[in-house]
């Protein structure tokens, strides 16, 4: 019986020695003992540490390289996050600069409008200049008849001249109520303006024409035979007729057409005002 027990004990011991857990424990103990014995740099047992360090050197290098790669990966992701944050800040700054630029452009445009309005005041010193906004217009692409936001409470009444801030002739007040007024422009077929050829002189009549209105143009009639008129000539108000003061720019001669002889002719006038995009106009109120 004792022999059998002894055999079983020996077998168990051999099995334990062969097991991986046992080997791992033994190696760990040996390493700990070696580290303890070789902690002193002057120890004579350092050769034992060297014996273990040689086979373990590739493993240490592997762990060292892996750690370095992990550090690099962490740094990479940190850099990406920093770049994202910086890009977000840059986008906000760009958006802010664009907003400031729009505000500056709007301020610049408003300043230019005020400067031109001041020039209007100097040019028409005998008039009170009343600024207004276009609030409605008749059907169609052109501002031949439209409504502005000043009326009788502002002292507006019929036949007052209407101009732009660049001193181009728009037309005249047609009717007024308390808060608004209707304007008839020079391209409307019911409009007539006494004109003057500024370069060579000579009285003419500039009127709206039904066929030309859809092109935003006017017609100039009653051109005397002795009047030298050419394409590019500037036409201004003559001051006759009691509505428009002298010297407001009506437009430019675009074309001269003969009817049946050299002395029977009319001209096509391109207005100084863009009648497709009116937003603000000025009424000249006689003081």
Secondary structure, DSSP 8 states (H G I E B T S, - for coil): -HHHHHHHHHHHHHHHHHSHHHHHHHHHHHHHHHHHHT-STT-TTHHHHHHHHHHHHHHHHHHHHHHHHHHHHHHHHHHHHHHHHHHHHHHHHHHHHHHHHHHHHHHHHHHHHHHHHHHHHHHTTTEEEEEEEEEEE-SSSS-SEEEES--GGGT--TT-EEE-TT-BEEEEEEEE-SS-EEEEETTSTT-EEEEEETTT--EEEEE--HHHHTTTEEEEE---TT----TT-EEEE-STTSSS-TT-EEEEEEEEEEEEETTEEEEEEEESS-TTS--EEEEEEE-
